Amino acid sequence: MQKVERFEGNYFQWLKEELSGWDRLPWAVFGGGVGFQLAILLHTLIVMILTRENIDSIFINHIY
């Protein structure tokens, strides 16, 4: 039975150690995925704000 090494340190030190061994291609795929998710988030926020503005303008125009 092999002895398993136990990491001694905090989460950020562990994360730095895990990500430091990556080549360029995994970083490119990871960056593309993060960028895509960020674009979806920002697009959704913009659409929600514009939808709210359009609904508000319809109701405000009917009140006055």
SVG drawing of the C-alpha trace seen along z (x, -y; Angstrom):
<svg xmlns="http://www.w3.org/2000/svg" viewBox="-53 -62 57 64">
<polyline fill="none" stroke="black" stroke-width="0.4" points="0.0,0.0 1.4,-3.4 1.6,-6.2 -0.4,-9.3 1.2,-12.7 -0.9,-15.1 -0.8,-18.8 0.1,-21.1 -1.0,-24.7 -4.1,-26.7 -6.5,-26.6 -4.8,-29.3 -1.4,-27.7 -3.0,-24.4 -4.7,-26.1 -1.5,-27.8 0.4,-24.5 -2.4,-22.7 -2.6,-25.4 1.2,-26.1 1.8,-22.9 -0.5,-23.6 0.6,-24.1 -0.7,-26.8 -3.6,-24.8 -5.4,-24.1 -5.0,-27.7 -6.4,-28.8 -9.4,-26.5 -9.9,-27.6 -9.7,-31.3 -12.1,-30.8 -14.6,-29.1 -14.4,-31.9 -14.7,-34.5 -17.8,-32.8 -19.4,-32.5 -18.7,-36.2 -20.2,-37.2 -23.4,-35.3 -23.6,-36.9 -23.1,-40.4 -25.5,-39.8 -28.2,-38.5 -27.8,-41.5 -28.1,-44.0 -31.2,-42.2 -32.8,-42.2 -32.1,-46.0 -33.4,-46.8 -36.5,-44.6 -37.3,-46.4 -36.8,-49.8 -39.2,-48.9 -41.9,-47.6 -41.6,-50.6 -41.9,-53.0 -45.0,-51.2 -46.7,-51.5 -45.6,-55.0 -46.9,-56.2 -50.3,-54.7 -50.6,-56.3 -50.1,-59.9"/>
</svg>
